[in-house]
Amino acid sequence: MAADPRPKGREDNMADTAMPTDEERATARHYLMRFEADTVRSRPLWIRLIIEFLGTFVLVTVAAGAGVINHYAGGNPVSRTAAVIAPGAVVMAMIYAWGPLSGLHNNPAVNSIGHNAALAVGATVALLGLFASPISGASMNPARSLGPDIVSTDFTGWWVYIVGPLIGAAIAVIVIGAVRGLPNKEERAAAEGDALPLRAGRRSG
């Protein structure tokens, strides 16, 4: 049978390119399984320590950086809105990037992992910052407030930023335990950067 001399239309070209070949599907499955295995495998303690240190350092730098920039640049180029959204955005980005390595807590009150945690934690930091920053600065993290206090040797009201997160964390644990139950052993291990078992359907192949 002779080939159709008519040029292929847009629909034909889309059909040719939309359907992946068996080889492409196999390659995609291979890399997906490698990514999943790398994501859930256990990490040594020293890697977790490095990631948590770097994550906390970046968070404090971004959160306190707005005040430093405004002080030295003059004219308040970083608005309050930008100053409180930036920490939420950087937390979200770091959980996506580094979460599988250590759980990326940065804050002792966070016992959540995964992409949903990135969205939830990042959005919470930004929204509570918008709401409460005029009153207390809304650091929500002892490291966020105590770090700059130690550098500046100004410890005015330091206890608020320790007692507040502790009480908030206790209330959160009670609420979460009542709503969805406390995490099991595997979930607690995963939140600390330990391994999660692969689902049975993806262990083979």
C-alpha positions as CSV (number, residue, x, y, z in Angstrom):
1,M,0.0,0.0,0.0
2,A,1.4,3.4,-1.0
3,A,2.0,5.9,1.7
4,D,-0.4,8.7,2.1
5,P,1.2,11.7,0.3
6,R,-0.9,14.2,2.2
7,P,1.0,16.1,4.9
8,K,0.1,15.2,8.4
9,G,-2.2,17.5,10.2
10,R,-1.9,18.9,13.7
11,E,-3.9,16.1,15.1
12,D,-1.7,13.4,13.5
13,N,1.4,15.1,14.8
14,M,0.0,15.4,18.3
15,A,-1.0,11.7,18.2
16,D,2.5,10.7,17.2
17,T,4.2,12.7,20.0
18,A,1.6,12.2,22.8
19,M,1.9,8.4,23.1
20,P,5.2,7.4,24.7
21,T,6.9,4.2,23.5
22,D,7.4,1.1,25.6
23,E,11.1,2.0,26.0
24,E,10.2,5.5,27.2
25,R,7.7,4.1,29.7
26,A,10.3,1.6,31.0
27,T,12.9,4.4,31.4
28,A,10.4,6.6,33.2
29,R,9.5,3.7,35.6
30,H,13.2,3.1,36.2
31,Y,14.0,6.7,37.2
32,L,10.8,7.0,39.2
33,M,11.7,3.9,41.2
34,R,15.2,5.2,41.7
35,F,13.8,8.6,42.8
36,E,11.4,6.9,45.3
37,A,14.1,4.6,46.7
38,D,16.5,7.6,47.2
39,T,13.7,9.6,48.8
40,V,12.7,7.1,51.4
41,R,16.1,5.5,52.2
42,S,17.6,6.1,55.6
43,R,20.2,8.9,56.1
44,P,23.2,8.9,58.5
45,L,22.9,11.1,61.5
46,W,25.7,13.4,60.4
47,I,23.8,14.2,57.1
48,R,20.6,15.0,59.1
49,L,22.6,17.3,61.4
50,I,24.1,19.2,58.5
51,I,20.7,19.6,56.7
52,E,19.0,20.8,59.9
53,F,21.8,23.2,60.6
54,L,21.8,24.6,57.0
55,G,18.0,24.8,57.0
56,T,17.8,26.7,60.2
57,F,20.7,29.0,59.1
58,V,18.9,29.8,55.8
59,L,15.6,30.4,57.6
60,V,17.1,32.7,60.2
61,T,19.0,34.6,57.5
62,V,16.0,35.2,55.4
63,A,13.6,35.9,58.3
64,A,16.0,38.4,60.0
65,G,17.5,39.6,56.8
66,A,14.6,42.0,56.0
67,G,15.3,44.1,59.2
68,V,19.1,44.1,58.5
69,I,18.5,45.2,54.8
70,N,16.1,48.0,55.9
71,H,18.5,49.2,58.6
72,Y,21.5,49.5,56.3
73,A,19.7,50.4,53.0
74,G,17.3,53.0,54.5
75,G,13.8,53.7,53.3
76,N,12.5,50.3,54.2
77,P,12.9,48.7,50.7
78,V,11.6,45.4,52.1
79,S,8.0,45.8,53.0
80,R,6.4,44.0,55.9
81,T,4.4,41.8,53.5
82,A,7.6,40.7,51.7
83,A,9.4,40.2,55.0
84,V,6.8,37.7,56.3
85,I,6.1,35.9,53.1
86,A,9.8,35.3,52.3
87,P,10.4,32.9,55.3
88,G,7.3,30.9,54.4
89,A,8.5,30.6,50.8
90,V,12.0,29.6,51.7
91,V,10.7,27.0,54.2
92,M,8.4,25.6,51.5
93,A,11.3,25.4,49.0
94,M,13.7,23.8,51.5
95,I,11.2,21.1,52.5
96,Y,10.7,20.2,48.8
97,A,14.4,20.1,48.2
98,W,15.8,18.7,51.5
99,G,12.9,17.2,53.3
100,P,13.8,13.6,52.4
101,L,17.3,14.0,53.8
102,S,16.3,14.8,57.4
103,G,12.6,15.7,57.6
104,L,13.8,19.3,57.5
105,H,12.0,20.4,60.7
106,N,13.9,23.7,61.4
107,N,11.3,24.0,64.1
108,P,10.8,21.4,66.9
109,A,7.0,21.8,66.5
110,V,6.9,20.4,63.0
111,N,6.5,16.5,63.0
112,S,5.2,16.5,59.3
113,I,7.0,15.4,56.1
114,G,6.4,15.4,52.4
115,H,5.2,17.8,49.8
116,N,1.9,18.4,51.6
117,A,3.9,19.4,54.6
118,A,5.9,21.9,52.4
119,L,2.7,23.6,51.4
120,A,1.1,23.5,54.8
121,V,4.1,24.7,56.7
122,G,5.2,27.4,54.2
123,A,1.6,28.8,53.9
124,T,1.2,28.7,57.7
125,V,4.4,30.7,58.3
126,A,3.5,33.3,55.7
127,L,-0.2,33.7,56.8
128,L,0.6,33.9,60.5
129,G,3.4,36.3,59.8
130,L,0.9,38.5,57.9
131,F,-1.5,38.3,60.8
132,A,0.7,38.5,63.9
133,S,4.0,40.1,62.9
134,P,2.9,43.7,64.0
135,I,2.3,42.3,67.6
136,S,5.2,40.0,68.3
137,G,7.2,39.5,65.1
138,A,5.5,36.1,64.7
139,S,8.8,34.2,64.6
140,M,7.0,30.9,65.6
141,N,10.5,29.4,66.1
142,P,12.9,29.8,69.1
143,A,15.9,29.7,66.7
144,R,14.4,32.6,64.6
145,S,14.3,34.9,67.7
146,L,17.1,33.6,69.9
147,G,19.7,33.5,67.1
148,P,19.5,37.3,66.4
149,D,19.2,38.0,70.1
150,I,22.4,36.2,70.9
151,V,24.3,38.1,68.1
152,S,22.9,41.4,69.3
153,T,23.1,40.6,73.0
154,D,19.5,41.9,73.4
155,F,17.4,39.3,75.3
156,T,14.3,41.5,75.9
157,G,11.3,39.3,76.2
158,W,13.3,36.2,75.2
159,W,11.1,33.8,77.3
160,V,8.0,34.6,75.1
161,Y,9.7,33.0,72.1
162,I,10.4,29.8,74.1
163,V,7.2,29.4,76.1
164,G,4.9,30.4,73.2
165,P,6.1,27.7,70.7
166,L,6.2,25.1,73.5
167,I,2.6,25.7,74.4
168,G,1.6,25.9,70.8
169,A,3.3,22.6,70.0
170,A,1.6,20.9,73.0
171,I,-1.8,22.1,71.8
172,A,-1.1,21.0,68.2
173,V,-0.1,17.5,69.4
174,I,-3.3,17.2,71.4
175,V,-5.5,18.4,68.5
176,I,-3.7,16.2,65.9
177,G,-3.9,13.2,68.2
178,A,-7.6,13.7,68.7
179,V,-8.3,14.2,65.0
180,R,-6.1,11.7,63.2
181,G,-4.2,9.8,65.9
182,L,-0.6,10.0,66.8
183,P,2.0,8.9,64.3
184,N,3.1,5.3,64.3
185,K,6.7,4.1,64.6
186,E,7.4,4.2,60.9
187,E,5.9,7.7,60.6
188,R,8.0,9.0,63.5
189,A,11.2,7.4,61.9
190,A,10.4,9.0,58.6
191,A,9.9,12.4,60.2
192,E,13.4,12.1,61.6
193,G,14.8,11.4,58.1
194,D,14.8,7.6,58.5
195,A,13.6,5.2,55.9
196,L,10.0,4.5,54.8
197,P,9.1,1.1,53.4
198,L,8.3,1.1,49.7
199,R,4.8,0.1,48.7
200,A,4.6,-3.5,47.7
201,G,3.5,-2.7,44.2
202,R,6.8,-0.8,43.5
203,R,9.3,-3.2,45.1
204,S,9.6,-5.4,42.0
205,G,10.9,-4.6,38.6
